[in-house]
Structure formats: C-alpha cells, structure tokens
Amino acid sequence: MPHFARPTRSRLSVAALAVVVVSLAAPAIAETSVQFAPGGTYFRVGEKFVAGSGAEVYDTVCAGCHMPMGQGAVGGGAYPALAANKNLASATYLVYTVMNGRKGMPPFGDALDDTQIAQVTNYIRSQFGNAYTVTVSAAEVKAVRPAPLAATAPR
C-alpha cells in the first residue's frame, strides 16, 4: 500500500493559495479574446479586430512573427523579413497575403475589414526600409476579397 505524506500546514496553505489565484484569474482567462492595442484601446473582440491604425494592426497582429522592425525571424518557423522586401512593390501581393495567408501564415481576411487591410498594407509598404508611395484603398481591397459563398450559390 502506498504511503502518502500527511498534509502539513504549509502544504495546505500553498494549496489554498493556488485555489485563490485560480479563482481570481478565471475572469481574466475568460476574457482572453479581448486584447489591448497600444494606448489601451480595445483591439479585438471575439473574431473581429475592431480598431486600429495600420501601425496598431502591425504591432498587435504582425510583429509577433515578422518582428517589431520587420526583420523577420527563424526559429519555431520561418517568418520572412518585411524590411526592404522587393515583393512588396505590388500592393496587391501584400493585400492578398494578409487576406488569404501564404505558406505558414494564417489568413486574416475574416478578422480584418477592408479598411484595416488597406491601412496595414500601406503601413508595411512605407516602413522598415520600404519606400513604396502608391497606396491601396479599402475599395481596392474589397475588389480583391472573394465574394461571400451565399452570394455565389445557385438558387
């Protein structure tokens, strides 16, 4: 028969403290779908990003993989550099990539609206050693976005 140590007062205190910490953290854990952008504004609620300039979208969504200065990274995956990236000469290339993903990058078309995709595209193309001056509008992003399935389904 296994021998279990009788709980000591210190073990009971640690267990009680753990229960208190978990119960206090539970409301915060339940709200993990809400993230805060720089400046403390709500940035994401549920599955849609609800606020953010191009810089805020980049800092909150893109910088985790592509790094704060767009230098890219290699480690758990390969994240291409956006700094001085010649592929970004085409705004449509970046719009399509943000919207639909590419290789290991997930698509953000369902989480970002046309304005946010235009803003982050314009931001990336004008930062990190990129000097592309032609900007993309929300209307141009909308033209690249696939039509919703309900609109294309036969009746």
N, C-alpha and C positions, 0 to 999 in steps of 0.2 A: 504494500500500500504506500503511495507516495506521501512524503512528508511535506506539508505546507507550513511555511512560517506564519506564525500568528501575526496579524497586522499590528504594527506598532503605532503609537500616536503620530509619529512623523509621516508614516506611510498614509495614514488616514487623512492627515492634513493635506498632503500632496494630492490625493485622490479628490478631496473636497474642492481644492483649488482648481483642479482640472475641470471638474463639473461646472464650477462658476465661470471659468474662462470660456468654455464651450458654449454655455448658455448665453453669455454676453455677446459672443461672436456670432451666434446664429442669425440675428437680424442682419448683420453686415454681410454674412455669407449669402443670405437670401437675395441681397441686392447687388450681386456681383455683375449683373447685366448693365448696371449704370456705371459709367466711367466718367471721370472728370478731365476735361481738357485744361491746358494751361490757363490760369486765371480763375479756375474753379467753376466754370460753366458746365452744365450737363452736356455731354458729348454723345453718348449712346444710350438709348433706351430700348430694351428688347433687341430686335434685329436691325433696326434702322439707326443710322447716325443722324442726329437731329440738329447739330450745329457745327460750325467750324469753318474757318477760312482755309485756304489751301495749305498754309503753314501749320495750322492746327490739325488738319486731316493728316498731313505728312508726319508730324511729331507723334501723333497718337496711333496711327494705323501703320505707317510705312517704316518709320525709323527703327522699330524693334528688329527688323530683319536687314534693311538696307543701311542702317546706322544713321546717327544724327547728322553727319555731314555727307551722307550719300555714298560713302566709300565702299559699301558692300561688306560681306563677311563670308568666311569659310569656317565651318565647324560642324555643328549638327546637320548642316545643309549648306548649299552654296547659294548665296544671295548676291546677285550681280550689282556692281557699282552703278550708281546713277550719276555720279560725278563724271563730267566730261564724257558722257556716253553718246556716241555718234548715232545710235539707234533712235535717240530722242529727237533727231532732226524732223521726224514725222510725228506730229501731234497725234494723228490717228493711231499710230502704233501704240503710243502710251495710253490713249483713251481705251483702245481695245484691250490692252493688257490689264489695266486697272479693272475694267468692267468684267472681263471673262477669265482672268488669270492666265498664267503661262507656266508651263512645266510644273514646278512645285508650288508656285504662288497661287493662293486661292483667289477665286473671283470675288470682287466687291460690288458688282453691279446691282445686287439686291439690297445691299446695305447703304450704298451711297446714291444720292439722287444726281440728276444731270448737272446741276449747278456745282455740287461738291466735286464731281469727277472733273469738270472743267477747271475748277479752282486749283485742285491738287495737280492736275496736268500742267497748268500754266506755272504754278509754283516750282515744280520739279524742273521744268524746261528753262527756268530763269535763275536757278540756284546751282550751287555745287560746281561751279565752273562751266555750266551750260549757259549759253547766251542766245537762246532762240527767242526771237522777239515776236514772232507771229503767235497770237493767242487763239485758243479754241473757246467757243461759246457753249452755253448749255444747249442751245438749239442744234449745234453741230454734234454734241454728244448724243442727243436724242436721236439723231439720224443714224448713228452707229448702233444704237441699242436695238436688240431684236424685238419684234412685235410680240406682245403677250400671246400665249398659246390660245387663250379664249377667243381672241380677235381673229385668229387664223384658222380655227377649227371649222370644218364643214358643218352646215346646218341641216 
